[in-house]
Amino acid sequence: MGGQCEPIAVIGTGYVGLVTAAGFAQLGNEVWCVDIDADKIARLERGEVPIYERGLAECLEQNRERLHFSTELSAALEHARLLFVAVGTPPTYSGDADLSAVNAVVAAMPQSDRHALVMKSTVPVGTGAAIRRILAEQGKEGFAYVSCPEFLKEGSALADFLEPDRVVVGDDGDWAGDAVVDLYAPLGAPLVRTDVASAEMIKLAANAFLATKISFINEIANVCEETGADVVEVARGMGLDKRIGSSFLKPGLGFGGSCFPKDVSALKQLAGNSGYHFQLLTAVIEVNELQKRRVVGKLQKHLGSLVGKKVALLGLAFKPHTDDMREASSLVLAARLQADGANVSAYDPVAEGEARKLMVGVQFAGGALEALGDADACVIVTEWPEFTELDWRQAAEQMAGTLVVDGRNCLDPAAVRAAGLTYEGVGRAGAP
Ligand SMILES: NC(=O)c1ccc[n+]([C@@H]2O[C@H](COP(=O)([O-])OP(=O)(O)OC[C@H]3O[C@@H](n4cnc5c(N)ncnc54)[C@H](O)[C@@H]3O)[C@@H](O)[C@H]2O)c1
């Protein structure tokens, strides 16, 4: 693999598109970014970064002269032959992936034999084949197509982009696949070069497997609560087995975010549409939904009726180090608590702006201690480091009650108890 700089285009400047653009600019490539959201493009042109992601603002600033932003495709088509597609593919009501944004991009392509669409968006298996069919029907068969799924994790997205575990390139063995391989060569990552359908499936299967691991350890945690074992010890003992590995073995309030829920559901639907009933994924989804609600039972166990009780939620984003609120467990939890008559206060270090739009009737605080003021109970929803470092004696002074539900098992139970508080983790019934 030689490795070369070449101008590229990125269509869709959300979490994946912007990180992809920043990453390739960091590697020395000119990047032409296109989005239909004129406000987003105007902000990016002014040097503002619309999302929170560690190191992203600095990376965009450092590489400003190589990054170009526009709502128009024309400059991108003029300068770049590889057009990375990173538009959203949210779930439809049926659980299938909504491909309308992808289809809009395909429809906007001109006739060309020097361009390629490089699909970063997560799409069902068969999408690449369908797109090539559509391009051919429109007389654009000269357009090449590459599947190049993205595996970055929000919260460490730029680092993941620059140091990927692997790069997957699915193509027809033509110039476009070679060009994408060359573009990624400087990262020195293991390469999986394969056909388009297999590349599409690798992405869906990887996310479904990780989600399965989470639901599995959540069920083990629930059994631990019934039997007196401590799931933190259990996960440590399991994770040291190299065949299992320790990542994604952390029980909590269930998985959320813009990827796992929709990708698991999309794979289940894809299987169903092809005549196969994917039983395991049905259970993974159900366990996850129940897990988000279990915390309400824990609150009721200690507080009785929640009517008129104040519950403080610490952390709102679906995971730390991001402001992404899509499918966050905090949304389900706040709504459940309000439905049971509780008053909900909340604090998140970076997600308040997004959360305010989604959480009606919640009282937002400027800090953790403020959110805990007069609270009967506190729930750690997102494991931001500032909550693990909280002074629990100070916290206890603020609270009216004593209950701390550690929804992410991120606190030191002894420190919480030493402050005179009652500690409830996930799957830690037997913990000291
Ligand atoms: N967020 C993640 O962690 C992650 C990780 C891996 C893969 N993915 C996949 O990558 C894709 C993008 O995800 P995201 O989280 O970045 O989405 P996002 O919603 O943050 O960004 C999508 C962007 O595309 C823009 N857009 C929509 N239609 C467009 C069009 N026709 N032309 C140009 N721009 C258009 C939107 O305005 C938006 O800015 C999805 O398929 C997702 O499943 C996401």
The ligand as a MOL file (V3000), in Angstrom:
LIG
                    3D

  0  0  0     0  0            999 V3000
M  V30 BEGIN CTAB
M  V30 COUNTS 44 48 0 0 0
M  V30 BEGIN ATOM
M  V30 1 N -22.5730 8.4780 15.0590 0
M  V30 2 C -21.8370 7.3860 15.1260 0
M  V30 3 O -21.2300 7.0680 16.1490 0
M  V30 4 C -21.6850 6.4910 13.9170 0
M  V30 5 C -20.6490 5.5390 13.8840 0
M  V30 6 C -20.5230 4.7290 12.7520 0
M  V30 7 C -21.4130 4.8560 11.6960 0
M  V30 8 N -22.4260 5.7820 11.7730 0 CHG=1
M  V30 9 C -23.3330 5.9050 10.6240 0
M  V30 10 O -22.9250 7.0390 9.8640 0
M  V30 11 C -24.0800 7.7000 9.3090 0
M  V30 12 C -24.1160 9.1510 9.7520 0
M  V30 13 O -24.2780 9.1810 11.1620 0
M  V30 14 P -24.0940 10.5250 11.9900 0
M  V30 15 O -24.2230 10.1560 13.4260 0
M  V30 16 O -22.8680 11.2350 11.5160 0 CHG=-1
M  V30 17 O -25.3940 11.3260 11.5010 0
M  V30 18 P -25.7670 12.8800 11.7330 0
M  V30 19 O -27.2290 12.9390 11.8070 0
M  V30 20 O -24.9300 13.4180 12.8490 0
M  V30 21 O -25.2580 13.5860 10.3870 0
M  V30 22 C -25.8500 13.4080 9.1460 0
M  V30 23 C -25.6370 14.6780 8.3400 0
M  V30 24 O -26.0470 14.4570 6.9960 0
M  V30 25 C -26.6690 15.6380 6.5270 0
M  V30 26 N -27.4840 15.3190 5.3310 0
M  V30 27 C -28.6960 14.7070 5.2840 0
M  V30 28 N -29.1080 14.5870 4.0170 0
M  V30 29 C -28.1300 15.1020 3.2310 0
M  V30 30 C -27.9550 15.2560 1.8340 0
M  V30 31 N -28.8630 14.8230 0.9700 0
M  V30 32 N -26.8210 15.8600 1.3900 0
M  V30 33 C -25.8930 16.2970 2.2510 0
M  V30 34 N -25.9970 16.1840 3.5910 0
M  V30 35 C -27.1030 15.5870 4.0750 0
M  V30 36 C -27.4430 16.1400 7.7210 0
M  V30 37 O -27.7970 17.5020 7.5850 0
M  V30 38 C -26.4340 15.8720 8.8460 0
M  V30 39 O -25.5810 16.9790 9.0460 0
M  V30 40 C -25.2840 6.8820 9.7720 0
M  V30 41 O -25.6020 5.9470 8.7730 0
M  V30 42 C -24.7700 6.1620 11.0080 0
M  V30 43 O -25.4410 4.9510 11.2510 0
M  V30 44 C -22.5660 6.6030 12.8480 0
M  V30 END ATOM
M  V30 BEGIN BOND
M  V30 1 1 1 2
M  V30 2 2 2 3
M  V30 3 1 2 4
M  V30 4 1 4 5
M  V30 5 2 4 44
M  V30 6 2 5 6
M  V30 7 1 6 7
M  V30 8 2 7 8
M  V30 9 1 8 9
M  V30 10 1 8 44
M  V30 11 1 9 10
M  V30 12 1 9 42
M  V30 13 1 10 11
M  V30 14 1 11 12
M  V30 15 1 11 40
M  V30 16 1 12 13
M  V30 17 1 13 14
M  V30 18 2 14 15
M  V30 19 1 14 16
M  V30 20 1 14 17
M  V30 21 1 17 18
M  V30 22 2 18 19
M  V30 23 1 18 20
M  V30 24 1 18 21
M  V30 25 1 21 22
M  V30 26 1 22 23
M  V30 27 1 23 24
M  V30 28 1 23 38
M  V30 29 1 24 25
M  V30 30 1 25 26
M  V30 31 1 25 36
M  V30 32 1 26 27
M  V30 33 1 26 35
M  V30 34 2 27 28
M  V30 35 1 28 29
M  V30 36 1 29 30
M  V30 37 2 29 35
M  V30 38 1 30 31
M  V30 39 2 30 32
M  V30 40 1 32 33
M  V30 41 2 33 34
M  V30 42 1 34 35
M  V30 43 1 36 37
M  V30 44 1 36 38
M  V30 45 1 38 39
M  V30 46 1 40 41
M  V30 47 1 40 42
M  V30 48 1 42 43
M  V30 END BOND
M  V30 END CTAB
M  END
